[in-house]
Amino acid sequence: MAYTVTWVLTRPNAETALPVISDYSATNKAASDAVYSSAGVTKSYSIDGLATTETYEAADKATYDAAKTQIDAISDEASVKASLKTAMQSAGCTVVVTDSEGTELANF
């Protein structure tokens, strides 16, 4: 059965731009995208008003976890994640990350 991780990013109003990884490191985004692609993890987006949903789908949890471990090892991953989180919070955006097993992975 497929395993998914879903990010729901909500802006406080239409005037607020949603911070994105490429704003902080285009190299990091390209490297992350390459890892997901080579692992067979697909990424899809949908936008509904102020909420943007980003869904990652893998064949199973082990496949997703292996790809995520590789991404976490990218040299600037920790600083990019920290910068993105700070930017989201400063902009008043909320982020909720859940997986298909019903686990909340992040909420800020």
Helices and strands as residue ranges (DSSP letters): E 3-10, G 21-23, H 26-39, E 42-48, E 51-58, H 61-72, H 77-91, E 94-99, E 104-107
